[in-house]
Amino acid sequence: MSYFYVEGLSYIPSPKCAYPASKHGVVGFTRCYAKIAIESGVRLNCICPSFVDTDMVKDLAESGPGMKQYIAKAGVC
């Protein structure tokens, strides 16, 4: 089972492209390896929570117009 931030499933405008790119990598790795592992009867899943109440998410909410509403709509864990 892999775990990553929901940002790996969508695009959030940010000058910090490395962070969401790394999350996309977790999703891609899990999908790819799941196709290989299923042949051995192993099932892989990726847990994708919404935003988690951290300083980084608070900074993101203040980063631009509409971000607070975007985060509120997605929900915060």
Backbone torsions as a table, in degrees:
resi	resn	phi	psi	omega
1	MET	NA	135.8	175.5
2	SER	-115.1	161.7	-174.9
3	TYR	-136.4	131.4	176.8
4	PHE	-151.7	170.8	-177.8
5	TYR	-82.3	145.5	-176.8
6	VAL	-57.1	-19.2	-179.8
7	GLU	-59.9	-17.6	177.2
8	GLY	-72.0	-10.3	-178.9
9	LEU	-103.3	-11.7	-176.2
10	SER	-144.5	173.3	178.9
11	TYR	-102.5	126.8	173.5
12	ILE	-120.1	118.4	-178.5
13	PRO	-54.6	122.3	-177.1
14	SER	-160.4	140.9	175.1
15	PRO	-74.6	-8.5	-178.1
16	LYS	-96.9	72.1	-174.5
17	CYS	-68.4	-25.6	-177.3
18	ALA	-63.6	-35.7	-177.5
19	TYR	-65.3	-55.9	178.7
20	PRO	-64.8	-31.0	177.8
21	ALA	-62.4	-39.0	178.7
22	SER	-66.6	-33.0	178.8
23	LYS	-71.0	-38.7	174.8
24	HIS	-60.7	-35.9	178.7
25	GLY	-62.5	-39.0	178.7
26	VAL	-64.4	-43.0	178.9
27	VAL	-62.6	-48.0	-179.7
28	GLY	-61.8	-43.4	178.8
29	PHE	-61.2	-45.9	-178.5
30	THR	-62.7	-44.8	179.5
31	ARG	-62.8	-44.9	-179.0
32	CYS	-64.3	-50.6	-177.1
33	TYR	-68.0	-30.7	178.4
34	ALA	-60.9	-37.5	179.3
35	LYS	-67.7	-31.7	178.1
36	ILE	-78.5	-45.8	-174.3
37	ALA	-67.5	-30.2	-177.3
38	ILE	-61.3	-27.7	178.3
39	GLU	-64.0	-23.5	178.1
40	SER	-100.1	8.1	-179.8
41	GLY	81.2	13.1	179.5
42	VAL	-99.3	131.8	-179.0
43	ARG	-110.7	132.0	179.1
44	LEU	-111.2	144.8	177.1
45	ASN	-133.8	155.7	177.0
46	CYS	-125.1	119.5	178.8
47	ILE	-83.5	129.0	-175.2
48	CYS	-125.5	80.9	179.7
49	PRO	-72.9	167.5	175.5
50	SER	-78.6	-161.1	178.6
51	PHE	-63.3	144.3	176.9
52	VAL	-110.5	138.0	-175.9
53	ASP	-67.1	90.8	179.3
54	THR	-130.2	169.7	176.2
55	ASP	-61.4	-36.5	-179.7
56	MET	-62.4	-41.9	179.4
57	VAL	-69.2	-37.2	176.5
58	LYS	-62.5	-41.7	176.9
59	ASP	-64.7	-39.9	178.9
60	LEU	-61.9	-40.4	179.8
61	ALA	-61.0	-30.6	-179.2
62	GLU	-93.0	2.2	-170.6
63	SER	-79.8	-16.4	-179.3
64	GLY	-176.6	170.0	-179.0
65	PRO	-62.6	135.1	176.7
66	GLY	85.0	-8.2	-176.3
67	MET	-69.3	-38.6	178.2
68	LYS	-59.7	-43.2	-179.7
69	GLN	-67.1	-39.4	179.0
70	TYR	-60.9	-46.4	-179.2
71	ILE	-67.4	-42.0	179.3
72	ALA	-62.3	-39.6	179.6
73	LYS	-65.0	-39.4	-179.5
74	ALA	-72.5	-30.9	-177.8
75	GLY	95.4	152.6	-179.5
76	VAL	-126.2	132.1	178.6
77	CYS	-84.9	NA	NA
